[in-house]
């Protein structure tokens, strides 16, 4: 859900005292544990009002997609239902009248009461009735008293004692008043009088606080709500669907209603959306936007089998809160190390990805079909392993050679598919097929409606962002048992050199907080010379924090070079901008061998977030907090948005150059 102070949202539902034809009603849904009300996007409110205005019985019993397809509104039951994740149904209401305190808690009136107040207000405004006037609400338990607002009686004037026992400020029901010298009731620019209103209990034994009453959401919304971003400004086309995969301990964290994973992904979406708007305005436009959906894998472990609860019988009684977290967090790692459990998790996750991708494709006609993945903690290891299974089937890389490259008018992508029958000991199967946007029918249910499918496919991810990832540790352990190079795990990785093959593979970004105790580097596994090279720095608002600037003044650049010169790759010296990867089989990165030099250059893989000045003063406190702070890090989300758009752009450039 989103709200905003943009022109489109402020104009809708704000026919406050004028004679405009726009509906004064907004549609709102309850959100959060405190059950606060937030409006649906303005375009959704307009569409819902249009359905009501047409009065078609079939439409009035329909389910209407809202919030860019993430939710459905059941008009008959007045509930909001999530489409892509599990979330309890939320109450939905249509209202234009609210009561409460300015800047404090406020509540919309029930639809019947709101219609009664609206009818009374229109009669007062057109002088068919005169104030004061009492309108019953809340099934007759309360009255709303309308009073004419005269000269000098604006929001700086206190209500008389009989009008409000707490001496609240007078406030017009439609917003602040202009200054005028008249003895008649204050009027709007159109000449209509203005009024103030309060809610009073019918049975008033003792004086108490009397809630103020407003017409229109934007009259009562606080500054925080007004400052929220308006997603309707972004293009409707979706350039990339990004799956966000959680890490260890998420099931335990989700027991707290405010830490449920879909809410954390909502923070990711909101920060990314805000930056996409800034980026679009700075560049003078955008071809599309990026969508983010949660992808959970703890179900087979903690929901189906209940591993964490089973461990309670053997858990010691001391430091119970810490041990309780360990039962759900550390158990995730131990379970994943078991071969059969690992295959089961892969199978379930791959199936769920196929379900979500199919459902999203059906509900989003203007979607490019591209996919990216953000994996946190153990989630990044799981997604990396899933990609390896697919890449084993394509030793020549993800994409075709120039001779086999299809026309851009008929795109062809490498597809991942789940097996038709569940088998714990069998890895998921993979196949190369074109994207099929399944449009046989409009999906009106949730994800569970697709669970009956047998073979579900989705494209191979274009980018993999490993966030706070222990992947470096996992690969180090695996490589210690196998006589092979780490480069074998990165088949199809996008290359910078040879330039003819740039933009044809997938991209890997290992992003971490420097104090995160769970995170490990990856570049030294691909080239040991990079153990002495600092990871690339994720920009903070396009540059460096002041504490990083001071550190950079005193740090020497060492032997790190900016980039290779003259096409020569020195395998013993790291470069700042690219990663040189020695490989015995360069064809594992692309189809044709580049020449006799046994190395390729790829984009840097390791990226470090910048610590704040406060974090730099207390490393231990920063370490405790850092691993679970990524979803609220604006620098990380801006970096992800930039890299996804850059990857999609390089892919299109590569397609054009290969024609």
C-alpha positions as CSV (number, residue, x, y, z in Angstrom):
1,X,0.0,0.0,0.0
2,X,1.2,3.5,-0.6
3,X,0.1,7.0,-0.2
4,X,1.6,10.3,-1.4
5,X,1.4,14.0,-1.8
6,X,1.6,14.0,-5.5
7,X,-0.9,15.7,-7.8
8,X,-2.7,12.6,-8.8
9,X,-3.3,11.4,-5.2
10,X,-4.1,14.8,-3.8
11,X,-6.6,15.6,-6.4
12,X,-8.5,12.4,-6.1
13,X,-11.0,12.4,-3.2
14,X,-10.4,16.0,-2.6
15,X,-13.5,17.7,-3.9
16,X,-13.6,19.5,-0.5
17,X,-16.4,22.0,-0.7
18,X,-16.1,22.6,-4.5
19,X,-18.5,21.6,-7.2
20,X,-16.1,19.2,-8.9
21,X,-17.4,15.8,-10.2
22,X,-14.7,13.6,-8.6
23,X,-15.8,11.2,-5.9
24,X,-14.8,12.3,-2.3
25,X,-14.5,8.6,-1.3
26,X,-11.2,6.7,-0.8
27,X,-10.7,3.0,-0.3
28,X,-8.6,2.1,2.7
29,X,-7.2,-1.1,4.2
30,X,-6.1,-1.9,7.7
31,X,-2.3,-2.5,8.1
32,X,0.0,-3.6,10.8
33,X,-0.5,-4.8,14.3
34,X,-2.0,-1.5,15.4
35,X,-4.6,-1.8,12.6
36,X,-3.9,1.6,11.2
37,X,-5.7,2.6,8.0
38,X,-3.9,3.3,4.8
39,X,-5.4,4.3,1.4
40,X,-5.1,2.2,-1.7
41,X,-3.2,3.8,-4.6
42,X,-5.3,6.6,-6.2
43,X,-5.6,4.8,-9.5
44,X,-7.1,1.8,-7.7
45,X,-9.6,4.0,-5.8
46,X,-10.7,5.5,-9.1
47,X,-11.2,2.1,-10.7
48,X,-13.1,0.7,-7.7
49,X,-15.4,3.8,-7.7
50,X,-16.0,3.4,-11.4
51,X,-17.1,-0.2,-10.8
52,X,-19.6,0.9,-8.1
53,X,-20.9,3.7,-10.3
54,X,-21.6,1.2,-13.2
55,X,-23.7,-0.9,-10.8
56,X,-23.1,-4.1,-12.7
57,X,-24.1,-7.0,-10.3
58,X,-21.4,-9.3,-11.7
59,X,-18.7,-6.7,-11.3
60,X,-19.9,-5.9,-7.8
61,X,-19.3,-9.6,-6.9
62,X,-15.9,-9.7,-8.6
63,X,-12.3,-9.6,-7.3
64,X,-10.3,-6.5,-8.4
65,X,-6.5,-6.4,-8.6
66,X,-5.0,-3.5,-6.7
67,X,-1.6,-2.2,-5.6
68,X,0.0,-3.1,-9.0
69,X,-1.4,-6.6,-8.8
70,X,0.0,-7.5,-5.4
71,X,-3.4,-7.7,-3.8
72,X,-7.0,-8.4,-4.7
73,X,-10.1,-6.6,-3.3
74,X,-13.1,-8.7,-2.8
75,X,-15.8,-6.1,-3.4
76,X,-18.6,-8.2,-1.9
77,X,-16.8,-9.1,1.3
78,X,-14.8,-5.8,1.5
79,X,-11.5,-7.6,2.2
80,X,-8.0,-7.3,0.8
81,X,-6.2,-10.5,0.0
82,X,-2.5,-10.9,-0.8
83,X,-1.7,-12.7,-4.1
84,X,2.0,-13.7,-4.0
85,X,2.5,-14.5,-0.3
86,X,0.7,-15.8,2.7
87,X,-0.9,-13.0,4.7
88,X,-4.2,-12.9,6.7
89,X,-7.0,-11.1,4.9
90,X,-7.3,-7.5,5.8
91,X,-10.5,-5.4,6.1
92,X,-11.1,-2.9,3.4
93,X,-13.4,0.1,3.7
94,X,-14.8,2.9,1.5
95,X,-15.0,6.2,3.3
96,X,-14.6,9.9,3.1
97,X,-15.1,10.9,6.7
98,X,-12.7,10.4,9.6
99,X,-12.6,11.1,13.3
100,X,-9.7,11.4,15.8
101,X,-6.9,13.9,16.5
102,X,-4.8,15.8,14.0
103,X,-1.5,14.1,13.7
104,X,-2.7,11.3,16.1
105,X,-4.8,8.1,15.9
106,X,-7.8,8.5,13.5
107,X,-10.4,6.1,12.2
108,X,-12.6,6.2,9.1
109,X,-16.4,6.0,9.6
110,X,-18.3,3.0,8.5
111,X,-19.6,3.3,5.0
112,X,-23.2,3.8,6.1
113,X,-22.2,6.6,8.6
114,X,-19.9,8.1,6.0
115,X,-22.7,8.3,3.5
116,X,-25.0,10.0,6.1
117,X,-22.3,12.5,7.0
118,X,-21.7,13.2,3.3
119,X,-25.4,13.8,2.7
120,X,-25.7,16.1,5.7
121,X,-22.6,18.1,4.7
122,X,-23.9,18.6,1.1
123,X,-27.2,20.0,2.5
124,X,-25.3,22.3,4.8
125,X,-23.0,23.4,2.0
126,X,-25.9,24.2,-0.3
127,X,-27.7,26.0,2.5
128,X,-30.6,23.5,2.4
129,X,-30.0,23.1,6.2
130,X,-28.4,25.4,8.7
131,X,-25.9,24.7,11.5
132,X,-25.8,23.6,14.2
133,X,-26.9,20.1,13.1
134,X,-26.6,16.7,14.8
135,X,-26.0,13.6,12.7
136,X,-26.3,10.2,14.4
137,X,-23.3,7.7,13.9
138,X,-22.0,4.5,15.3
139,X,-25.5,2.9,15.5
140,X,-26.9,5.9,17.4
141,X,-24.3,5.8,20.2
142,X,-22.7,9.1,19.1
143,X,-23.6,12.3,17.3
144,X,-21.6,14.4,14.9
145,X,-22.2,18.1,15.6
146,X,-21.7,20.4,12.6
147,X,-21.1,24.1,13.5
148,X,-20.6,27.0,11.1
149,X,-17.0,28.3,11.2
150,X,-17.0,32.1,11.3
151,X,-14.4,34.7,10.9
152,X,-11.4,34.3,13.3
153,X,-12.6,30.8,14.3
154,X,-9.9,28.8,12.6
155,X,-7.7,26.1,13.9
156,X,-6.0,28.5,16.4
157,X,-9.3,28.9,18.3
158,X,-10.3,26.6,21.1
159,X,-13.8,25.1,21.2
160,X,-16.0,26.3,24.1
161,X,-16.2,24.0,27.1
162,X,-19.7,22.7,26.2
163,X,-18.4,21.9,22.7
164,X,-15.2,20.0,23.8
165,X,-14.3,19.2,27.3
166,X,-10.6,19.1,26.4
167,X,-10.5,22.5,24.7
168,X,-9.4,21.2,21.3
169,X,-8.7,23.5,18.4
170,X,-11.4,24.3,15.9
171,X,-10.6,22.8,12.5
172,X,-12.6,23.0,9.3
173,X,-13.9,19.6,8.1
174,X,-12.2,20.3,4.7
175,X,-8.8,21.7,5.7
176,X,-7.2,25.0,6.7
177,X,-9.1,28.2,6.0
178,X,-8.1,31.3,4.0
179,X,-8.1,34.6,5.9
180,X,-11.2,36.7,5.3
181,X,-12.9,39.6,6.9
182,X,-16.6,38.5,6.9
183,X,-19.3,38.1,9.5
184,X,-20.9,35.2,7.6
185,X,-19.6,31.6,7.8
186,X,-16.2,31.2,6.2
187,X,-16.5,30.1,2.6
188,X,-14.2,28.3,0.1
189,X,-13.0,29.9,-3.1
190,X,-16.3,28.7,-4.7
191,X,-18.4,30.6,-2.2
192,X,-19.6,27.6,-0.1
193,X,-19.6,28.1,3.7
194,X,-17.2,26.0,5.8
195,X,-18.0,24.1,8.9
196,X,-16.3,22.4,11.9
197,X,-17.5,19.1,13.3
198,X,-16.9,17.0,16.4
199,X,-18.2,13.6,17.6
200,X,-20.1,13.6,20.9
201,X,-21.4,10.7,22.9
202,X,-25.2,10.6,23.2
203,X,-25.0,9.8,26.9
204,X,-22.5,12.4,28.4
205,X,-22.3,11.8,32.1
206,X,-19.0,13.6,32.5
207,X,-17.1,15.9,30.2
208,X,-14.4,14.1,28.1
209,X,-12.3,14.5,25.0
210,X,-14.4,15.0,21.9
211,X,-12.9,13.6,18.7
212,X,-12.7,16.0,15.8
213,X,-14.2,15.1,12.4
214,X,-12.8,15.6,8.9
215,X,-13.8,15.0,5.4
216,X,-11.1,13.7,3.1
217,X,-8.0,11.6,4.0
218,X,-5.4,14.2,3.1
219,X,-6.9,16.6,5.6
220,X,-6.2,14.2,8.4
221,X,-3.0,12.5,7.2
222,X,0.2,13.4,9.0
223,X,3.4,14.6,7.4
224,X,4.8,11.1,7.3
225,X,1.9,9.9,5.2
226,X,2.2,12.9,2.9
227,X,5.9,12.3,2.3
228,X,5.4,8.7,1.2
229,X,6.3,7.9,-2.4
230,X,3.7,7.6,-5.2
231,X,4.3,4.4,-7.1
232,X,1.8,5.3,-9.8
233,X,4.4,7.7,-11.3
234,X,6.6,4.7,-12.3
235,X,6.0,3.0,-15.7
236,X,3.5,0.1,-15.6
237,X,6.0,-2.1,-17.6
238,X,8.0,-4.4,-15.4
239,X,11.5,-4.8,-16.7
240,X,12.6,-7.3,-14.0
241,X,11.0,-9.5,-11.4
242,X,13.3,-9.8,-8.4
243,X,12.8,-12.6,-5.9
244,X,14.0,-11.8,-2.4
245,X,15.1,-14.9,-0.5
246,X,15.4,-14.9,3.3
247,X,18.3,-16.2,5.4
248,X,18.7,-18.2,8.6
249,X,16.2,-17.8,11.5
250,X,13.5,-16.2,9.4
251,X,10.8,-18.6,10.7
252,X,11.6,-17.6,14.3
253,X,11.6,-13.9,13.4
254,X,8.3,-14.2,11.6
255,X,6.6,-15.2,14.8
256,X,6.8,-11.4,15.6
257,X,4.0,-9.9,13.5
258,X,6.2,-6.9,12.6
259,X,9.1,-9.1,11.3
260,X,7.1,-11.2,8.9
261,X,9.1,-11.6,5.7
262,X,6.6,-10.1,3.3
263,X,6.8,-6.9,5.5
264,X,10.5,-6.8,5.2
265,X,10.3,-7.2,1.5
266,X,7.8,-4.3,1.5
267,X,10.6,-2.2,3.0
268,X,12.9,-3.3,0.2
269,X,10.2,-2.4,-2.4
270,X,9.5,1.0,-0.8
271,X,13.2,2.0,-0.7
272,X,13.8,0.7,-4.2
273,X,10.7,2.4,-5.5
274,X,11.8,5.7,-4.0
275,X,15.1,5.5,-5.7
276,X,13.6,4.4,-9.0
277,X,11.5,7.6,-9.0
278,X,14.6,9.7,-8.3
279,X,16.5,7.9,-11.0
280,X,13.7,8.3,-13.5
281,X,13.4,12.1,-12.9
282,X,17.2,12.5,-13.1
283,X,17.4,10.6,-16.4
284,X,14.2,12.2,-17.9
285,X,12.2,8.9,-18.0
286,X,12.4,5.2,-17.7
287,X,11.3,2.2,-19.8
288,X,10.1,0.1,-16.8
289,X,10.3,-0.6,-13.2
290,X,11.6,-3.5,-10.9
291,X,9.2,-5.6,-8.9
292,X,10.2,-7.4,-5.7
293,X,8.5,-10.5,-4.3
294,X,9.3,-12.6,-1.2
295,X,10.4,-16.2,-1.6
296,X,10.4,-18.4,1.5
297,X,12.1,-21.7,1.9
298,X,11.6,-22.4,5.7
299,X,8.3,-24.2,5.0
300,X,9.7,-27.8,4.6
301,X,11.9,-27.4,7.7
302,X,9.8,-25.6,10.3
303,X,6.2,-25.8,9.0
304,X,5.9,-29.3,7.5
305,X,8.2,-31.1,9.9
306,X,8.7,-28.6,12.8
307,X,12.5,-29.2,13.3
308,X,12.7,-26.2,15.7
309,X,9.9,-27.4,17.9
310,X,11.3,-31.0,17.9
311,X,14.6,-29.6,19.3
312,X,12.9,-28.1,22.3
313,X,12.9,-31.6,24.0
314,X,16.7,-31.8,23.9
315,X,17.4,-28.1,24.6
316,X,19.0,-27.0,27.9
317,X,17.0,-24.6,30.1
318,X,19.5,-21.9,30.5
319,X,19.6,-18.7,28.4
320,X,16.3,-19.8,26.9
321,X,15.8,-16.9,24.5
322,X,19.3,-17.5,22.9
323,X,18.8,-21.2,22.7
324,X,15.3,-20.7,21.2
325,X,16.8,-18.6,18.4
326,X,19.6,-21.2,17.9
327,X,17.0,-23.9,17.5
328,X,15.6,-22.1,14.5
329,X,18.6,-20.3,13.1
330,X,21.5,-22.7,13.5
331,X,19.2,-25.6,12.7
332,X,18.6,-24.1,9.3
333,X,22.3,-24.5,8.5
334,X,22.6,-28.0,10.0
335,X,19.6,-29.2,8.0
336,X,20.9,-27.7,4.8
337,X,24.2,-29.7,5.2
338,X,22.2,-32.9,5.0
339,X,22.1,-34.2,1.4
340,X,18.4,-35.3,1.4
341,X,17.2,-32.2,3.2
342,X,19.2,-30.0,0.8
343,X,17.6,-31.6,-2.2
344,X,14.1,-31.2,-0.7
345,X,14.7,-27.5,0.0
346,X,15.9,-27.1,-3.6
347,X,12.9,-28.9,-5.0
348,X,10.4,-26.9,-3.0
349,X,12.0,-23.6,-3.7
350,X,12.3,-24.2,-7.4
351,X,8.7,-25.2,-7.5
352,X,7.6,-22.1,-5.7
353,X,9.7,-19.9,-8.0
354,X,8.0,-21.4,-11.0
355,X,4.5,-20.9,-9.4
356,X,5.2,-17.3,-8.6
357,X,6.8,-16.5,-12.0
358,X,3.8,-18.1,-13.8
359,X,1.3,-16.3,-11.7
360,X,3.1,-13.0,-12.1
361,X,3.4,-13.4,-15.9
362,X,-0.3,-14.1,-16.1
363,X,-1.3,-11.1,-14.0
364,X,1.3,-8.7,-15.6
365,X,0.9,-8.6,-19.4
366,X,3.6,-5.9,-19.8
367,X,6.5,-7.8,-18.3
368,X,9.8,-8.5,-20.0
369,X,10.3,-11.9,-18.4
370,X,13.7,-11.1,-16.9
371,X,14.4,-12.4,-13.4
372,X,16.9,-11.4,-10.6
373,X,17.5,-12.8,-7.2
374,X,18.5,-11.3,-3.8
375,X,19.6,-14.0,-1.4
376,X,20.3,-13.1,2.3
377,X,22.6,-15.2,4.4
378,X,21.9,-19.0,3.8
379,X,19.3,-18.0,1.2
380,X,22.1,-16.8,-1.1
381,X,23.9,-20.2,-0.8
382,X,20.7,-22.0,-1.7
383,X,20.1,-19.9,-4.7
384,X,23.7,-20.2,-5.8
385,X,23.5,-24.0,-5.6
386,X,20.2,-23.9,-7.6
387,X,21.9,-21.9,-10.4
388,X,24.8,-24.4,-10.4
389,X,22.5,-27.2,-11.2
390,X,21.1,-25.3,-14.1
391,X,24.6,-24.2,-15.4
392,X,25.8,-27.8,-15.3
393,X,23.4,-28.4,-18.2
394,X,24.9,-25.5,-20.1
395,X,28.7,-25.6,-20.0
396,X,28.9,-23.1,-22.8
397,X,27.1,-20.4,-20.9
398,X,23.6,-19.1,-20.4
399,X,23.1,-17.5,-23.7
400,X,23.5,-18.5,-27.3
401,X,26.5,-17.6,-29.5
402,X,26.0,-14.7,-32.0
403,X,25.2,-17.3,-34.7
404,X,22.5,-18.8,-32.6
405,X,21.2,-15.6,-31.1
406,X,17.5,-15.3,-31.8
407,X,15.8,-12.2,-33.1
408,X,15.0,-9.6,-30.5
409,X,11.4,-9.8,-31.7
410,X,11.2,-13.4,-30.5
411,X,13.3,-13.5,-27.3
412,X,14.6,-16.9,-26.1
413,X,15.8,-17.4,-22.5
414,X,17.4,-20.2,-20.6
415,X,14.6,-21.7,-18.5
416,X,14.7,-23.5,-15.1
417,X,12.0,-26.0,-14.3
418,X,11.0,-28.1,-11.4
419,X,10.5,-31.9,-11.7
420,X,7.0,-33.2,-12.4
421,X,7.2,-35.6,-9.4
422,X,8.7,-34.9,-6.0
423,X,11.8,-37.0,-5.2
424,X,14.0,-36.0,-2.3
425,X,17.1,-37.6,-3.8
426,X,16.7,-36.2,-7.3
427,X,17.9,-32.6,-8.2
428,X,15.6,-30.4,-10.1
429,X,15.7,-30.8,-13.8
430,X,16.3,-27.9,-16.2
431,X,15.3,-27.2,-19.8
432,X,15.9,-24.5,-22.4
433,X,12.6,-23.2,-23.7
434,X,11.2,-19.8,-24.7
435,X,9.2,-17.8,-22.2
436,X,5.5,-18.6,-22.3
437,X,3.3,-15.9,-20.9
438,X,0.4,-18.1,-20.0
439,X,-2.8,-16.1,-20.7
440,X,-5.4,-18.9,-20.9
441,X,-7.4,-17.4,-18.0
442,X,-7.1,-14.6,-15.5
443,X,-5.9,-15.9,-12.1
444,X,-8.1,-14.7,-9.3
445,X,-6.8,-16.7,-6.4
446,X,-3.6,-16.8,-4.5
447,X,-0.4,-18.9,-5.0
448,X,-2.1,-22.0,-3.7
449,X,-4.3,-22.1,-6.8
450,X,-1.2,-23.0,-8.9
451,X,0.1,-25.8,-6.6
452,X,-1.6,-28.4,-8.8
453,X,0.7,-27.7,-11.7
454,X,3.2,-30.4,-12.7
455,X,6.1,-28.7,-14.6
456,X,6.7,-25.0,-13.8
457,X,9.4,-22.9,-15.4
458,X,11.0,-19.5,-15.1
459,X,14.1,-17.9,-16.7
460,X,17.5,-18.2,-15.2
461,X,18.2,-15.2,-13.0
462,X,20.0,-12.4,-14.8
463,X,21.6,-11.2,-11.5
464,X,22.3,-12.9,-8.2
465,X,22.9,-10.6,-5.2
466,X,24.4,-12.5,-2.3
467,X,23.8,-10.3,0.8
468,X,25.5,-11.0,4.1
469,X,26.4,-14.3,2.6
470,X,28.5,-17.3,4.0
471,X,28.9,-18.6,0.4
472,X,32.7,-18.0,0.6
473,X,32.9,-20.4,3.5
474,X,30.8,-23.0,1.9
475,X,32.8,-22.9,-1.3
476,X,36.1,-23.0,0.6
477,X,35.0,-26.2,2.3
478,X,33.8,-27.8,-0.9
479,X,36.9,-26.9,-2.8
480,X,39.1,-28.4,-0.1
481,X,37.6,-31.8,-1.0
482,X,37.8,-31.4,-4.7
483,X,40.8,-30.9,-7.0
484,X,39.2,-28.2,-9.2
485,X,39.3,-24.4,-9.6
486,X,36.6,-22.2,-8.1
487,X,35.9,-20.9,-11.5
488,X,34.0,-24.1,-12.3
489,X,31.3,-22.8,-10.0
490,X,30.8,-19.7,-12.0
491,X,29.9,-21.0,-15.5
492,X,28.2,-18.5,-17.7
493,X,29.4,-15.5,-15.6
494,X,29.3,-12.3,-17.6
495,X,32.7,-11.3,-18.9
496,X,34.4,-8.0,-19.6
497,X,37.1,-9.5,-21.8
498,X,37.0,-10.7,-24.5
499,X,34.7,-7.8,-25.3
500,X,32.8,-9.7,-28.0
501,X,31.2,-11.8,-25.3
502,X,30.3,-9.0,-22.9
503,X,26.7,-9.0,-21.7
504,X,25.9,-12.6,-22.5
505,X,26.0,-14.2,-19.0
506,X,24.7,-13.7,-15.5
507,X,26.2,-11.4,-12.9
508,X,27.2,-12.1,-9.3
509,X,27.4,-9.5,-6.6
510,X,28.6,-10.5,-3.1
511,X,27.5,-7.5,-1.0
512,X,28.2,-7.3,2.8
513,X,28.5,-5.1,5.8
514,X,32.2,-5.0,6.8
515,X,31.3,-6.0,10.4
516,X,28.9,-8.8,9.5
517,X,30.2,-12.0,11.2
518,X,28.3,-14.3,8.8
519,X,29.6,-12.7,5.6
520,X,32.7,-14.0,3.6
521,X,34.5,-12.8,0.5
522,X,34.5,-14.7,-2.8
523,X,37.1,-13.0,-5.0
524,X,40.2,-14.6,-3.4
525,X,38.8,-18.0,-4.3
526,X,38.8,-17.1,-7.9
527,X,42.1,-15.4,-7.8
528,X,44.3,-15.5,-4.6
529,X,45.9,-12.2,-5.5
530,X,42.7,-10.4,-4.6
531,X,43.1,-11.4,-0.9
532,X,45.2,-8.3,-0.5
533,X,42.8,-6.1,-2.6
534,X,40.0,-4.2,-0.9
535,X,36.5,-5.0,-2.1
536,X,34.7,-2.4,-4.1
537,X,32.8,0.2,-2.1
538,X,29.0,0.6,-2.5
539,X,28.4,4.3,-2.9
540,X,26.6,6.3,-0.3
541,X,24.4,8.9,-2.0
542,X,26.8,8.6,-5.0
543,X,30.0,9.0,-3.0
544,X,31.8,8.3,0.3
545,X,30.8,9.0,3.9
546,X,33.0,11.6,5.6
547,X,34.6,8.9,7.8
548,X,35.5,6.9,4.7
549,X,37.0,9.9,3.0
550,X,39.3,10.5,6.0
551,X,40.3,6.8,5.9
552,X,41.0,7.0,2.2
553,X,43.4,9.9,2.7
554,X,45.6,7.7,4.9
555,X,45.4,4.5,3.0
556,X,47.8,3.6,0.3
557,X,46.6,2.3,-3.0
558,X,49.3,-0.4,-3.0
559,X,49.8,-2.4,-6.1
560,X,46.1,-2.3,-7.2
561,X,45.7,-1.1,-10.7
562,X,42.7,0.7,-12.2
563,X,42.3,-1.7,-15.1
564,X,44.3,-3.9,-17.5
565,X,46.5,-2.0,-20.0
566,X,47.1,-3.0,-23.6
567,X,44.9,-6.0,-23.2
568,X,47.5,-7.7,-21.0
569,X,46.3,-9.6,-17.9
570,X,48.7,-9.9,-15.0
571,X,47.5,-12.9,-13.1
572,X,49.6,-11.9,-10.0
573,X,48.3,-8.4,-9.6
574,X,44.7,-7.5,-8.7
575,X,42.9,-4.7,-10.5
576,X,40.5,-2.2,-8.9
577,X,37.7,-2.3,-11.5
578,X,37.8,-5.9,-12.8
579,X,38.4,-9.4,-11.5
580,X,41.0,-11.4,-13.4
581,X,40.1,-15.1,-13.2
582,X,42.6,-17.8,-14.2
583,X,40.9,-20.7,-15.7
584,X,42.1,-23.9,-17.4
585,X,38.9,-24.0,-19.5
586,X,37.9,-20.5,-20.7
587,X,35.0,-22.1,-22.6
588,X,33.3,-22.6,-19.3
589,X,32.5,-18.9,-19.4
590,X,31.5,-18.6,-23.0
591,X,31.4,-20.7,-26.2
592,X,34.5,-19.9,-28.2
593,X,37.9,-20.0,-26.5
594,X,39.4,-16.5,-26.3
595,X,42.9,-17.5,-27.2
596,X,46.0,-18.9,-25.6
597,X,45.9,-16.8,-22.5
598,X,44.2,-18.9,-19.8
599,X,42.2,-16.1,-18.1
600,X,39.1,-14.0,-18.4
601,X,38.1,-10.7,-16.8
602,X,34.7,-10.3,-15.1
603,X,33.2,-7.6,-13.0
604,X,34.3,-7.3,-9.4
605,X,32.3,-9.7,-7.2
606,X,32.9,-8.4,-3.7
607,X,31.2,-5.1,-2.6
608,X,31.3,-3.6,0.9
609,X,28.8,-1.3,2.3
610,X,30.1,1.8,4.1
611,X,29.9,1.8,7.9
612,X,28.5,4.9,9.5
613,X,30.6,7.0,11.9
614,X,28.7,5.6,14.9
615,X,29.3,2.0,13.7
616,X,33.0,2.6,13.2
617,X,33.3,3.6,16.9
618,X,31.8,0.4,18.2
619,X,32.7,-2.6,16.1
620,X,31.1,-5.2,18.4
621,X,27.7,-3.5,18.5
622,X,27.9,-3.0,14.8
623,X,28.6,-6.7,14.3
624,X,25.6,-7.8,16.4
625,X,23.2,-5.5,14.4
626,X,24.7,-5.7,10.9
627,X,23.5,-9.2,9.7
628,X,19.8,-8.3,10.0
629,X,20.0,-4.7,8.9
630,X,20.3,-5.1,5.1
631,X,16.6,-4.7,4.2
632,X,16.6,-1.1,5.6
633,X,19.9,-0.1,4.0
634,X,19.2,2.5,1.3
635,X,22.7,2.3,-0.2
636,X,22.3,-1.5,-0.8
637,X,18.9,-1.0,-2.5
638,X,20.1,1.8,-4.7
639,X,23.1,-0.3,-5.7
640,X,20.8,-3.3,-6.6
641,X,18.5,-1.1,-8.7
642,X,21.5,0.4,-10.6
643,X,23.1,-3.0,-11.3
644,X,19.9,-4.6,-12.5
645,X,19.2,-1.8,-15.0
646,X,22.8,-1.9,-16.1
647,X,22.7,-5.7,-16.6
648,X,19.5,-5.5,-18.6
649,X,21.0,-2.7,-20.7
650,X,24.2,-4.6,-21.5
651,X,22.1,-7.6,-22.5
652,X,20.1,-5.5,-24.9
653,X,23.3,-4.0,-26.3
654,X,24.8,-7.4,-26.7
655,X,21.7,-8.6,-28.6
656,X,21.9,-5.6,-31.0
657,X,25.6,-6.0,-31.7
658,X,25.2,-9.7,-32.5
659,X,22.5,-9.2,-35.2
